[in-house]
Amino acid sequence: MTTLDLTARTVEPRRPDIAFAGRGASARNDRPLVIHVKGLCKTFKKPDEAGSSISALCGLNLDVPEGQHVAVFGASGSGKTTLLGCLSGRLEPCRGQVEVNRGVSTIHQDLRLVKQRTALRNVMDGALCRLPLWRSLIRFPGTERQRAVKLLERVGLAGRVNWPAGRLSGGEQQRVAIARSLMQDTKILLADEPVASLDERSADDVMKLFADLGREHDLTLVSVLHDRKLAQKHADRMIGLEGGRLIFDSDHGDGIEIPVAADDDADAPPVLEHAAPQHRPTPAHGSAWWRTGRFAALIGLLVLAYGLAVKALGVTPRHFEGVGTGLARFFADLMPGSVAEVSGIPWAALGEALLQTLGMSLIGTTLGVFFSWPLAALAARNVGPRGLRHVVRFGLNAVRTVPSLIWALMFVAAVGLGPLAGVLALTFYSVGYLTKFFYEEFEAVDPGPPSALAEIGAGGLQQFWFAVWPASKPSVLSSCLFMFEYNVRAASVLGIVGAGGIGYWFSRFFAWRNFPAATACLLMLLVVVVLLDAISTRLRSRLVQVAD
């Protein structure tokens, strides 16, 4: 039976026969235990084989007294990250007992910071575990903000408080992650390869910082390291894992060679070192003939599809007689033949209609964004409730099925002629597409930062607001600009069915065969579209720079 006890419990300390290897260890041997692990076993199912599993931890026993720094060594797949996951409560053991009598926070190897937010905002996220939802969404208390500033100053980032985390160096980002962990008021830090991506000097500085903070805040640190010299210099104790088993402990295993690995997957289950190689089947004899046959079949299907399409259209060679002459005459009629034709165009009315088209596009797009944002959050797989996702997505597919012109026809019938029908049509059309754009951007966000906030204690809405939304915001705003550009073009057509805008005049001029005036409508619309495209391109480039 699985036993996972994270309640406060004081266990009598184990009395080792000899002192720990690291500095200051002997002074900590008589302190109460804060971590007690007995018979810990953890297995993962193999993704490619039904019913089979991989053993990550096998009967592991470990006691850690208060204030000690334990460095964990082992090759890739030896169970180091799995051990940290079980200690934090993120992973549930299959068998055994895990007792932790202090609050725990984890510093992941990839740090899981929201790089679009400032260092200060990332550190303040550590307070989400003790703040009510409404308080965190409106404004963090001033006391929490001041505390976050002091922690950043303590870790040496006084001049980087308002810098985006993505613009900080690797060592500085590591310090932000440490400050966020301290913001949680925890007494046990679990650091998964905290210096793996740092140079030698930065790694030594970070480990010194860990030691100083450990003394100041009476912290217990369990870290995964691959540098033996660094561990001997800064850790109080070293333990080694192999195949999920404890193979040495520095209090009774001095002189044993420490296994070292280049890297270790943070979340993947361990991989068997002697797993049988996977053999791919060799191509069968005659596979070239098979590929040729498939290609010929594909060409045949395409020819058949186009033949059926032409037959359905009823196009014959007779339909193309005189097409060139007719097109030439039509395009010639589009050009004004005299100054009188140009002066006879109702420029004032067209300008007013163009402003009406822009107004319809702006309001329709804005309303579309207003409704799409929450709907996208409900539809996103990494954010929305599972029971609502399929319902919301089905509804959005139904909305996208209807073209904007058909929406305009329906709303003209419902509310009458005029721009209100156009605004409603563009709103519905925008919701159908913007929601899809938005939830795809939400789902593309790195899952690390939201999961880190979940470990801190943040709820689903807080994870979205503080991790998913900041990371997806540049792409979402870019989608909004694109939709506005598209709606300007779409709004110019809606007037054909009586939904207002410059399309109303365009349809009337064609009905009257006043082609020069229709050309004036197109030229005015072209100028607006070119200007919007230039502005949008500039704004998007700035959004990309912010995202990077």
ABEGO torsion letter per residue (X at the ends): XBBBBABBBBBBBBBBABBBABBGAAAAAABBBABBBBGBBBBBBBAABBGBBBBABBGBBBBBBBGBBBBBBEBBGAGAAAAAAAAAGABBBABEBBBBABBBBBBBAAGGBBAABBAAAAAAAAAAAABBAAAAAABBBAAAAAAAAAAAAAAGAAAAAABBAAABBAAAAAAAAAAAAAAAGBABBBBBGAAAABBAAAAAAAAAAAAAAAAAAGBBBBBBBABAAAAAAABABBBBBBGGBBABBAAAABGBBBBBBABBBAABBBBBAABBBBBBBBBBBGAAAAAAAAAAAAAAAAAAAAAAAAAAAGBBAAAABGAAAAAAAAAAAABBABAAAAAABBAAAAAAAAAAAAAAAAAAAAAAAAAAAAAAAAABAAABBAAAAAAAAAAAAAAAABBAAAAAAAAAAAAEBEAAAAAAAAAAAAAAAAAAAAAAAAAABBAAAAAAAAAAGBBAAAAAAAAAAAAAAAAAAAAAAAAAAAAAAAAAAAAAAGAEEAAAAAAAAAAAGBAAAAAAAAAAAAAAAAAAAAAAAAAAAAAAAAAX
